[in-house]
Amino acid sequence: MFSQLLQGAAVTVEIVFAAMCLSIVGGVGLGILNSPPWKVAGLSRLIHLFVSVVRGTPLFVQVLILYFALPQAFGFDLSPFTAGVLALSMNSSAYIAEIVRCGIESIPQGQWDAVHVLGYGRVAAMRSIILPQMVRNVLPALTNEMAALIKETSILMIIGVTELTKAGRDIVARELDPMPVYLTVAAIYYTMTTSISLISRAIERRLKK
């Protein structure tokens, strides 16, 4: 039983790692482009529409659209793993985009004025001065989003991804003994999310120094 659950946990870790990388890149990029001094009216409206639609619809429905509706409409195939990673990363990137935008806008205007006086360009100022402060400010919110991403992988059971929850359900269907199985599943999820929190706290202490 435990080996099968570990295999499911390994698939969950793979999904989380892939979705986390994509969502951080996408979310940070969208957040920067939707914040001053990078904001462009037309692009900002498109980003706002994307964020609004993704945050305003259930992840469950987004998974169904990406795995069933879009391939049927446009005539291509997606594996359950790929569709799941894309759905999770798209959903998480919308939340990260808002976290990053709010983090950048929380930096006092005096910081921007100072970097212009010192002769920094937009890219150099963002990379060297604004983003380090923003990361420190939004790290708790990003940690919560990553923990939520780990738990949301369980939704991919509906499209046949053999992640941790589905592995547990398959064992229960075979052995008809749900209590120890689901408690073990919960313990593994707890270990994963706690690990993310511990890593975040270590990074936060390092940034404070």
N, C-alpha and C positions, 0 to 999 in steps of 0.2 A: 504493500500500500504506500509506504513512505517513499519508495523509489519512484513510483508513478507520480506522486505529488511533487517530488523534486524535479522531475522532468517537466511537469506543467509549470513549476516556478521558474525553471530555466527559460521556457518560452516567454513567460511574462516579463522576465528581465530583458530578453532580446527586444520585445515589443516596446518596453519602456525606454530602453536606451535609444532605439531608432526614433521613436516619436519625440523623445526629449530633445535630441539633437536637432531635428527638423523644426520643432516648435520654438526652441530658443532662437535659432537663426531667423525663422520667419517672424516670430513675435517681436524680437528686438529690432529687426529691420523695419517692420510696420510701425512700431512705436516711435522710432526715431523719425521716420518720414511723416508721421502725424503730429510732430511736436515742433515748436519753434527752435531754431530758425530754418528748419527744413520743410515746413509745411507749405504745400502748394494746393491751391483751392480745389481744383478738379480731382487731384490724387487723394487729397484728404477726405473728400466726400466718398470716394470709392472705398477707402480704408474704413471709414466710419460705417458704410453700408455693410461691408464684409463682417466687421466686428459685431454690428447690431444683429445681423441675420444669424450668425453662428451662436452668439450668446443667447439669442431669443428662441432657439429651437433645441429640442432634446438631442443629446448625443446619440441616443438610441436610434432616432430617426435619421440622423446624419450617417450613421453606419449603414443603415438599410439603403439609403440613397446611393452611397458610394459603392456598395457591393452588388445591389440588385438593379436599381433604376438606371444609373448612368451607363453601365456596361450594356444594358439592353437597349437604351436609347441611341447610343453611339457605336454599337457593334464591336466592343472590345471586351477582353476578359481581365479580371483582377483576381489574384489569389486571395483567400480569406486573410492571410497574414498581411499582404500588401494593403488591402482595403482597410483593414483594422488600423494599421500604422498611419495611413493617410488621414483617416477620420479622426484619430486621437490627436495627431499633430496639428491638423487644421483647427480643431476645437481648442486645443491648448494655446495655439499661437494667437488666437483672438483675445484670450484672457491675458496672455503675457504682453501683447501689444498695448492693452490698456494700462497694465501695471507699469510698463516702461514709460509710456506717455506721461502718466501721472508723476512718476519718479523724476523725469526730466523737468517737468513743469514745476516741481516742488523746489528746484534749485533757485535760490534768490536771484533776482535780476542783476544785482550787483556783481555776481560771478561772471555773467555774460559781459557786462560793461568792462570788468577788469581784464578779461582775456582779449577784448578788442583793443583796449589801451596798450596791452603788452604785445600786440601785433600777431596774435594767434589767428590762423584761419579757422573756418568752421570745422573742418575735419580734425585738425590738430587740437582745437579746443574741446571738441566732443570726446576725442579719444583720451586726452591727457588729463582733463580737468573735470568735465561734466559727467562722463560715464562712471569713473571710479566713485564719485559721490553718490550717483544714482544707484549703483549696485548696492552700496552699503545701506541706502534708505529702503530699497525694495526687496532686499534679500529674504525677510520673513514672508512676504507675499509670494515670492517665487518658490520658496520652500513649500508653502501650502499648496501651490499649484502642482508642483512635482509630486507631492504626496497624493493629491487628488488623481493625478494621471495614473499612478500605480493602481489605485482602487478601481478606476474606470476601465482598466483592461478587462475586468470581469464581464463587461458588456459584450465583448467579442465572442463570447460563448455562443451567441445567437447565430453567428455566421460560420460556426464550426471550427473556430480556432481552439486548439487544445491547450489553452493556458491553464492557470492554476485552478480556477473555479470549475472549469469543465472537467479537468482531471478528477477533481473531488466528486463532482456529480456522477461521472462514469463509475467511480469506485462504489459510490452509494447505490447506484442502480444494480451493480453486480453483487454486492455483499449485504445490502439492506441494513446497514448499521450507520446511520447518518451522524450521530453525535460525535464520536471520536474523529471522524473524517473532517467534518466541517469545523470543529474546534482546531484541528491541525491546520486547515486552510486559513482560518482566521489568525492563528499564531504566526504563520509564514507572512501573511500580509502585514501584520503588526511589526514583524522584524524588518521588513523592507522599508516601511514608512518611517520607523524609528531610526533606521540607518541614515535615511535622507536628512532627518532632523539633526542628528549628531554631526553629520558632515557640514550641514549649514551652520551650526553653532561654531564649529571649528573655524570655518571660513570667516564668520562674523567676528570672532575674537582676533583673527589675524588682521582683518581690515581695520579694526579699532586701533591696533598697534601702529 
